[in-house]
Amino acid sequence: MDSHSPPLLKVEQLSKKYLTKKTLFKKEFFKAVDNVSFSLDYNQILGIVGESGSGKSTIGKLILRLIEKDEGKIEFEGKDIDNLSRSEEKKFRRETSVIFRTQNILKSRFNVYQILEEPLIIHKFPEKERKERIKKAIVDAGLDESFLSRYPSELSGGQRQRVAIARAIVLNPKMILADEPTSALDVTVQLQIINLIKKMKEEKGISFLFISTRSECYWYAC
């Protein structure tokens, strides 16, 4: 990238508070995120580290526009995400993805193929391209195509997390938010998942915003 180009993601003075108590004369708020600023460059991994309840996941939700911010500014490729045109909004949704904790996406009534296909259907990819992308994504995530017919209950914790990663990369995004992707995994599998994320960054040029507790972030040496 040109040295004068904007970063992939830029967050300035981001704040979010929640109403916790309301009376006739007074309102009380909890500040989940207070005046946070940072930037994420192309082909970079950036760690957001903190204890449980410190607002890490809230920052991620604000960036992905899953919830509305109170104050601050978020830019993606130099554009304010609150002022995108319809076509720019669609492009933003395709170029940003998230590795959820497996219990949030691996619905037991869906097999792995259907789990990976869902975002492609949402973005109206033709069936032939969906099949090609799904096969590539599962292999890139370190599993073979035989896993596509399996259900989450048939997978180990590490395999479920690899499916979550495959789902995150199936749209070929520029940025992935990894929300505690190694939580509830044993130490050996944690290291495998971290190495897979680093491989995605090196081979695909994906930038990662890595949300983690201190213990998890140790493996990436944040």
Contacts in CASP RR format, 6 or more apart in sequence:
PFRMAT RR
TARGET T0000
AUTHOR 0000-0000-0000
METHOD contacts of the structure
MODEL  1
MDSHSPPLLKVEQLSKKYLTKKTLFKKEFFKAVDNVSFSLDYNQILGIVG
ESGSGKSTIGKLILRLIEKDEGKIEFEGKDIDNLSRSEEKKFRRETSVIF
RTQNILKSRFNVYQILEEPLIIHKFPEKERKERIKKAIVDAGLDESFLSR
YPSELSGGQRQRVAIARAIVLNPKMILADEPTSALDVTVQLQIINLIKKM
KEEKGISFLFISTRSECYWYAC
1 41 0 8 1.000
1 42 0 8 1.000
6 75 0 8 1.000
6 77 0 8 1.000
6 78 0 8 1.000
7 39 0 8 1.000
7 40 0 8 1.000
7 41 0 8 1.000
7 42 0 8 1.000
8 40 0 8 1.000
8 41 0 8 1.000
8 42 0 8 1.000
8 44 0 8 1.000
8 76 0 8 1.000
8 77 0 8 1.000
8 174 0 8 1.000
8 175 0 8 1.000
8 207 0 8 1.000
9 39 0 8 1.000
9 40 0 8 1.000
9 63 0 8 1.000
9 74 0 8 1.000
9 75 0 8 1.000
9 76 0 8 1.000
9 175 0 8 1.000
9 207 0 8 1.000
9 209 0 8 1.000
10 39 0 8 1.000
10 40 0 8 1.000
10 73 0 8 1.000
10 74 0 8 1.000
10 75 0 8 1.000
10 78 0 8 1.000
11 36 0 8 1.000
11 37 0 8 1.000
11 38 0 8 1.000
11 39 0 8 1.000
11 59 0 8 1.000
11 63 0 8 1.000
11 73 0 8 1.000
11 74 0 8 1.000
11 75 0 8 1.000
12 37 0 8 1.000
12 72 0 8 1.000
12 73 0 8 1.000
12 74 0 8 1.000
12 75 0 8 1.000
13 35 0 8 1.000
13 36 0 8 1.000
13 37 0 8 1.000
13 71 0 8 1.000
13 72 0 8 1.000
13 73 0 8 1.000
14 33 0 8 1.000
14 35 0 8 1.000
14 36 0 8 1.000
14 37 0 8 1.000
14 59 0 8 1.000
14 62 0 8 1.000
14 69 0 8 1.000
14 71 0 8 1.000
14 72 0 8 1.000
14 73 0 8 1.000
14 74 0 8 1.000
15 31 0 8 1.000
15 33 0 8 1.000
15 34 0 8 1.000
15 35 0 8 1.000
15 36 0 8 1.000
15 69 0 8 1.000
15 70 0 8 1.000
15 71 0 8 1.000
15 72 0 8 1.000
16 31 0 8 1.000
16 32 0 8 1.000
16 33 0 8 1.000
16 58 0 8 1.000
16 62 0 8 1.000
16 67 0 8 1.000
16 69 0 8 1.000
16 70 0 8 1.000
17 29 0 8 1.000
17 30 0 8 1.000
17 31 0 8 1.000
17 32 0 8 1.000
17 70 0 8 1.000
18 29 0 8 1.000
18 30 0 8 1.000
18 32 0 8 1.000
19 27 0 8 1.000
19 28 0 8 1.000
19 29 0 8 1.000
20 28 0 8 1.000
20 29 0 8 1.000
20 30 0 8 1.000
21 27 0 8 1.000
21 28 0 8 1.000
22 28 0 8 1.000
32 55 0 8 1.000
32 58 0 8 1.000
33 55 0 8 1.000
33 58 0 8 1.000
33 59 0 8 1.000
33 62 0 8 1.000
33 69 0 8 1.000
35 71 0 8 1.000
36 59 0 8 1.000
38 46 0 8 1.000
38 48 0 8 1.000
40 46 0 8 1.000
40 175 0 8 1.000
40 207 0 8 1.000
40 209 0 8 1.000
41 207 0 8 1.000
42 174 0 8 1.000
42 205 0 8 1.000
42 207 0 8 1.000
43 201 0 8 1.000
43 205 0 8 1.000
43 206 0 8 1.000
43 207 0 8 1.000
44 201 0 8 1.000
44 207 0 8 1.000
44 208 0 8 1.000
45 197 0 8 1.000
45 198 0 8 1.000
45 201 0 8 1.000
45 207 0 8 1.000
45 208 0 8 1.000
45 210 0 8 1.000
45 220 0 8 1.000
46 207 0 8 1.000
46 208 0 8 1.000
46 209 0 8 1.000
46 210 0 8 1.000
47 209 0 8 1.000
47 210 0 8 1.000
47 211 0 8 1.000
47 212 0 8 1.000
47 217 0 8 1.000
47 220 0 8 1.000
47 222 0 8 1.000
48 56 0 8 1.000
48 59 0 8 1.000
48 60 0 8 1.000
48 209 0 8 1.000
48 210 0 8 1.000
48 211 0 8 1.000
48 212 0 8 1.000
49 56 0 8 1.000
49 212 0 8 1.000
49 213 0 8 1.000
49 214 0 8 1.000
49 217 0 8 1.000
49 222 0 8 1.000
50 56 0 8 1.000
50 212 0 8 1.000
50 213 0 8 1.000
50 214 0 8 1.000
51 213 0 8 1.000
51 214 0 8 1.000
52 213 0 8 1.000
56 211 0 8 1.000
56 212 0 8 1.000
57 179 0 8 1.000
57 180 0 8 1.000
57 211 0 8 1.000
58 67 0 8 1.000
59 211 0 8 1.000
60 66 0 8 1.000
60 177 0 8 1.000
60 179 0 8 1.000
60 209 0 8 1.000
60 211 0 8 1.000
61 67 0 8 1.000
62 68 0 8 1.000
62 69 0 8 1.000
62 74 0 8 1.000
63 74 0 8 1.000
63 96 0 8 1.000
63 177 0 8 1.000
63 209 0 8 1.000
64 96 0 8 1.000
64 98 0 8 1.000
64 177 0 8 1.000
65 81 0 8 1.000
73 80 0 8 1.000
73 82 0 8 1.000
74 80 0 8 1.000
74 81 0 8 1.000
74 82 0 8 1.000
75 81 0 8 1.000
76 92 0 8 1.000
76 95 0 8 1.000
76 96 0 8 1.000
76 175 0 8 1.000
77 174 0 8 1.000
79 88 0 8 1.000
81 92 0 8 1.000
84 92 0 8 1.000
90 123 0 8 1.000
93 123 0 8 1.000
94 123 0 8 1.000
94 171 0 8 1.000
94 173 0 8 1.000
95 171 0 8 1.000
95 173 0 8 1.000
95 174 0 8 1.000
95 175 0 8 1.000
96 173 0 8 1.000
96 174 0 8 1.000
96 175 0 8 1.000
96 176 0 8 1.000
96 177 0 8 1.000
97 119 0 8 1.000
97 168 0 8 1.000
97 169 0 8 1.000
97 171 0 8 1.000
97 173 0 8 1.000
97 175 0 8 1.000
97 176 0 8 1.000
97 177 0 8 1.000
98 168 0 8 1.000
98 176 0 8 1.000
98 177 0 8 1.000
98 178 0 8 1.000
98 179 0 8 1.000
99 161 0 8 1.000
99 164 0 8 1.000
99 165 0 8 1.000
99 168 0 8 1.000
99 176 0 8 1.000
99 177 0 8 1.000
99 178 0 8 1.000
99 179 0 8 1.000
99 181 0 8 1.000
100 164 0 8 1.000
100 179 0 8 1.000
101 164 0 8 1.000
101 179 0 8 1.000
101 180 0 8 1.000
101 181 0 8 1.000
101 183 0 8 1.000
101 184 0 8 1.000
102 152 0 8 1.000
102 157 0 8 1.000
102 160 0 8 1.000
102 161 0 8 1.000
102 163 0 8 1.000
102 164 0 8 1.000
105 115 0 8 1.000
105 164 0 8 1.000
105 167 0 8 1.000
106 115 0 8 1.000
106 152 0 8 1.000
106 155 0 8 1.000
106 160 0 8 1.000
106 163 0 8 1.000
106 164 0 8 1.000
107 115 0 8 1.000
107 152 0 8 1.000
108 151 0 8 1.000
108 152 0 8 1.000
108 153 0 8 1.000
110 118 0 8 1.000
110 151 0 8 1.000
110 152 0 8 1.000
111 148 0 8 1.000
111 149 0 8 1.000
111 150 0 8 1.000
111 151 0 8 1.000
112 138 0 8 1.000
112 147 0 8 1.000
112 148 0 8 1.000
112 149 0 8 1.000
112 150 0 8 1.000
112 151 0 8 1.000
112 152 0 8 1.000
112 155 0 8 1.000
112 163 0 8 1.000
113 134 0 8 1.000
113 148 0 8 1.000
113 149 0 8 1.000
115 152 0 8 1.000
115 163 0 8 1.000
115 167 0 8 1.000
116 133 0 8 1.000
116 134 0 8 1.000
116 137 0 8 1.000
116 138 0 8 1.000
116 148 0 8 1.000
116 163 0 8 1.000
116 166 0 8 1.000
116 167 0 8 1.000
116 170 0 8 1.000
117 130 0 8 1.000
117 134 0 8 1.000
118 167 0 8 1.000
119 167 0 8 1.000
119 170 0 8 1.000
119 171 0 8 1.000
120 129 0 8 1.000
120 130 0 8 1.000
120 133 0 8 1.000
120 134 0 8 1.000
120 170 0 8 1.000
120 171 0 8 1.000
121 130 0 8 1.000
123 171 0 8 1.000
125 133 0 8 1.000
133 170 0 8 1.000
133 171 0 8 1.000
133 172 0 8 1.000
134 148 0 8 1.000
134 170 0 8 1.000
135 145 0 8 1.000
135 148 0 8 1.000
137 166 0 8 1.000
137 167 0 8 1.000
137 169 0 8 1.000
137 170 0 8 1.000
138 144 0 8 1.000
138 145 0 8 1.000
138 147 0 8 1.000
138 148 0 8 1.000
138 163 0 8 1.000
138 166 0 8 1.000
139 145 0 8 1.000
140 166 0 8 1.000
140 169 0 8 1.000
140 200 0 8 1.000
140 204 0 8 1.000
141 162 0 8 1.000
141 163 0 8 1.000
141 165 0 8 1.000
141 166 0 8 1.000
141 169 0 8 1.000
141 196 0 8 1.000
142 162 0 8 1.000
142 196 0 8 1.000
143 159 0 8 1.000
143 162 0 8 1.000
143 163 0 8 1.000
143 166 0 8 1.000
147 155 0 8 1.000
147 159 0 8 1.000
147 163 0 8 1.000
152 160 0 8 1.000
152 163 0 8 1.000
155 163 0 8 1.000
157 184 0 8 1.000
157 185 0 8 1.000
157 189 0 8 1.000
158 185 0 8 1.000
158 189 0 8 1.000
158 192 0 8 1.000
158 193 0 8 1.000
161 181 0 8 1.000
161 182 0 8 1.000
161 185 0 8 1.000
161 189 0 8 1.000
161 193 0 8 1.000
162 193 0 8 1.000
162 196 0 8 1.000
164 181 0 8 1.000
165 181 0 8 1.000
165 193 0 8 1.000
165 196 0 8 1.000
165 197 0 8 1.000
165 200 0 8 1.000
168 176 0 8 1.000
168 178 0 8 1.000
169 176 0 8 1.000
169 200 0 8 1.000
169 204 0 8 1.000
169 206 0 8 1.000
172 204 0 8 1.000
173 206 0 8 1.000
174 206 0 8 1.000
174 207 0 8 1.000
175 206 0 8 1.000
175 207 0 8 1.000
175 208 0 8 1.000
175 209 0 8 1.000
176 200 0 8 1.000
176 206 0 8 1.000
176 207 0 8 1.000
176 208 0 8 1.000
176 209 0 8 1.000
177 208 0 8 1.000
177 209 0 8 1.000
177 211 0 8 1.000
178 197 0 8 1.000
178 208 0 8 1.000
178 209 0 8 1.000
178 210 0 8 1.000
178 211 0 8 1.000
179 211 0 8 1.000
180 211 0 8 1.000
180 212 0 8 1.000
180 213 0 8 1.000
180 216 0 8 1.000
181 193 0 8 1.000
181 197 0 8 1.000
181 210 0 8 1.000
182 189 0 8 1.000
182 190 0 8 1.000
182 193 0 8 1.000
182 194 0 8 1.000
182 212 0 8 1.000
182 216 0 8 1.000
182 219 0 8 1.000
183 213 0 8 1.000
183 216 0 8 1.000
185 193 0 8 1.000
190 216 0 8 1.000
190 219 0 8 1.000
191 219 0 8 1.000
194 219 0 8 1.000
194 220 0 8 1.000
197 208 0 8 1.000
197 210 0 8 1.000
197 220 0 8 1.000
198 220 0 8 1.000
200 206 0 8 1.000
200 208 0 8 1.000
201 207 0 8 1.000
201 208 0 8 1.000
210 217 0 8 1.000
210 220 0 8 1.000
210 222 0 8 1.000
212 220 0 8 1.000
212 222 0 8 1.000
END
